[in-house]
């Protein structure tokens, strides 16, 4: 029986070797990236940070519920374009508001716009601060989560009209960017509090010690921590 000879062209062999090398490099990059750079809105949904966090009420904080004298203060760091934040608003945050009195629990909302992946996050945050000037922070906060942020500034201006705000004052505030610094201050607070994604919460008792909870966790996860601090 005659022997058969298989001939492989040099350029074919070179292309195959190059493709294999690129595949190995890409796989290695993926393996390194996943554990070292968790998703800002994905992985944070699973599990909670450990330890305690120090957070204090500062001038200009916006309360969704309660006040500075409430026994438990919840600091919420959030992004209006984040689907996990919307889930938290519709779920646990709403249940907390319904389940505890203002004497027991307060919720302070702080901005953490993830502008690298959410192009409308910054201006929607500024929109709530412009609404706060006219006493309608909570109303603008709610309508953004319920109706969405698509359309950018023109959408927020339409919301302002729906909420009965002084349109000229609101539009001037939003267009000028005068609230950008307040949003940046909130973002700095989020970073110092250990937030790595949104939503992120710090639940503090009267002793000032805050317990962090990360992601759109169920109400029961918040309830357990709140009750332990009351």
C-alpha positions in Angstrom: 0.0 0.0 0.0 1.5 3.4 -1.0 2.1 6.0 1.7 0.1 9.2 1.5 1.7 12.6 2.0 -0.3 15.5 3.4 1.0 18.9 2.5 0.2 22.0 4.5 1.0 25.4 3.1 3.2 27.6 5.2 0.7 30.5 5.1 -2.2 28.2 6.3 0.0 26.9 9.1 0.9 30.5 10.1 -2.7 31.7 10.1 -3.7 28.7 12.2 -1.0 29.3 14.8 -1.8 33.0 14.9 -5.5 32.4 15.5 -4.7 29.9 18.3 -2.4 32.4 20.0 -5.0 35.1 19.8 -7.6 32.8 21.3 -5.3 32.0 24.2 -4.6 35.6 24.9 -8.3 36.5 24.8 -9.2 33.7 27.1 -6.6 34.8 29.5 -7.8 38.4 29.5 -11.3 37.3 30.2 -10.2 35.1 33.1 -8.3 38.0 34.6 -10.9 40.7 34.0 -13.9 38.9 35.5 -12.7 38.5 39.1 -10.7 41.7 39.2 -13.2 44.1 37.6 -16.8 43.2 38.6 -19.6 44.6 36.6 -20.9 47.9 38.0 -24.5 46.8 37.8 -24.4 43.0 37.5 -22.2 41.2 40.0 -23.2 43.6 42.8 -26.7 42.1 42.9 -25.2 38.9 44.4 -23.9 39.0 47.9 -23.1 41.9 50.3 -20.0 43.7 51.4 -18.8 43.0 55.0 -17.8 45.3 57.8 -19.2 48.7 58.7 -19.2 52.0 56.8 -19.2 55.5 58.2 -21.6 57.9 56.4 -23.0 61.2 57.8 -25.9 63.4 56.8 -24.6 66.5 55.0 -26.2 69.8 53.9 -28.2 69.3 50.7 -29.1 65.7 51.3 -32.5 64.7 49.9 -34.8 62.6 52.0 -37.2 60.1 50.2 -38.6 59.4 53.7 -38.2 60.5 57.3 -35.7 63.0 58.6 -32.4 63.4 60.4 -34.1 62.4 63.7 -35.2 59.0 62.4 -33.7 56.0 64.4 -32.3 54.3 61.3 -30.9 56.2 58.3 -30.6 54.5 55.0 -28.2 56.0 52.5 -29.1 55.0 48.9 -26.6 55.5 46.1 -28.4 55.1 42.8 -28.5 55.8 39.0 -31.8 56.7 37.3 -30.7 54.8 34.1 -29.8 51.6 36.0 -32.3 48.7 35.7 -31.2 47.3 39.0 -31.9 50.7 40.7 -35.4 50.7 39.2 -35.9 47.2 40.5 -34.9 48.4 44.0 -37.2 51.4 43.8 -40.2 49.3 42.8 -39.4 46.6 45.3 -37.5 47.0 48.5 -37.4 50.8 48.7 -41.2 51.0 48.3 -41.7 48.3 50.8 -39.5 50.0 53.4 -41.5 53.2 52.9 -44.7 51.4 53.5 -43.5 49.2 56.4 -41.7 51.7 58.7 -42.7 55.0 60.2 -40.7 58.2 59.7 -39.7 58.0 63.3 -38.2 54.6 62.7 -36.5 54.9 59.3 -35.3 57.6 56.9 -34.0 57.2 53.4 -31.5 59.6 51.9 -31.0 59.4 48.2 -27.6 60.2 46.7 -26.5 60.1 43.1 -24.1 57.6 41.6 -24.4 58.1 37.9 -22.5 55.4 35.9 -21.8 57.7 33.0 -19.5 55.3 31.1 -22.5 53.0 30.4 -25.5 55.3 31.1 -25.4 58.4 28.9 -28.6 59.9 30.5 -27.5 59.3 34.1 -25.8 62.6 34.8 -28.5 64.9 33.5 -31.3 62.9 35.0 -29.6 63.3 38.4 -29.2 67.0 37.8 -32.9 67.2 37.0 -33.9 65.9 40.4 -31.7 68.5 42.0 -33.3 71.3 39.9 -36.7 70.0 41.0 -35.5 70.0 44.6 -35.1 73.8 44.3 -38.9 73.9 44.0 -39.6 71.3 46.6 -40.3 68.4 44.2 -37.2 66.2 44.5 -39.2 63.1 45.5 -41.8 63.7 42.7 -39.1 64.0 40.0 -37.2 61.0 41.5 -40.4 58.9 41.2 -41.3 59.9 37.7 -37.8 59.2 36.4 -37.9 55.7 37.7 -41.5 55.0 36.6 -41.4 56.6 33.2 -37.7 56.3 32.3 -35.0 58.7 31.2 -35.0 58.2 27.4 -34.9 61.5 25.5 -32.6 63.3 27.9 -33.1 66.9 29.0 -36.2 67.5 26.9 -37.9 64.6 28.6 -37.0 65.9 32.0 -38.3 69.4 31.1 -41.6 67.7 30.1 -41.7 65.9 33.4 -41.2 69.3 35.1 -44.3 70.7 33.4 -46.3 67.6 34.4 -45.2 68.1 38.0 -46.3 71.8 38.0 -42.8 73.2 38.3 -41.9 76.7 37.2 -40.6 75.6 33.7 -38.4 78.7 33.1 -36.6 78.2 36.4 -36.2 74.5 36.0 -35.0 74.7 32.4 -32.5 77.4 33.3 -31.2 75.2 36.1 -30.9 72.1 34.0 -29.3 73.8 31.0 -26.7 75.7 33.0 -25.4 72.5 34.7 -25.4 74.3 38.0 -26.2 71.1 39.9 -23.4 69.0 38.4 -21.2 69.8 41.4 -23.8 68.4 43.8 -24.0 65.2 41.8 -20.2 64.9 41.8 -20.2 65.3 45.6 -22.6 62.5 46.0 -20.5 60.3 43.7 -17.4 61.0 45.8 -19.4 60.0 48.9 -20.4 56.8 47.2 -16.8 55.9 46.4 -15.6 56.7 50.0 -18.5 54.5 51.3 -17.2 51.6 49.3 -19.8 51.5 46.5 -18.6 49.5 43.5 -21.9 49.5 41.6 -25.5 50.5 41.8 -27.7 50.4 43.7 -25.7 50.5 46.9 -27.1 51.1 50.4 -25.6 51.9 53.8 -28.0 51.3 56.7 -26.9 53.2 59.8 -28.3 53.0 63.4 -28.2 55.6 66.2 -24.7 54.5 67.0 -23.6 55.8 63.5 -22.3 52.5 62.3 -23.5 51.7 58.8 -24.1 48.2 57.4 -23.6 48.1 53.6 -26.0 46.2 51.3 -25.3 45.9 47.6 -27.6 45.4 44.7 -31.4 45.0 44.2 -31.8 42.8 47.2 -35.2 41.7 48.4 -37.0 43.6 51.2 -36.3 40.8 53.7 -32.5 41.5 53.4 -33.1 45.1 54.4 -35.7 44.3 57.0 -33.2 42.0 58.9 -30.6 44.8 59.2 -33.1 47.6 59.9 -34.8 45.6 62.7 -31.4 44.8 64.3 -30.8 48.6 64.6 -34.1 49.7 65.9 
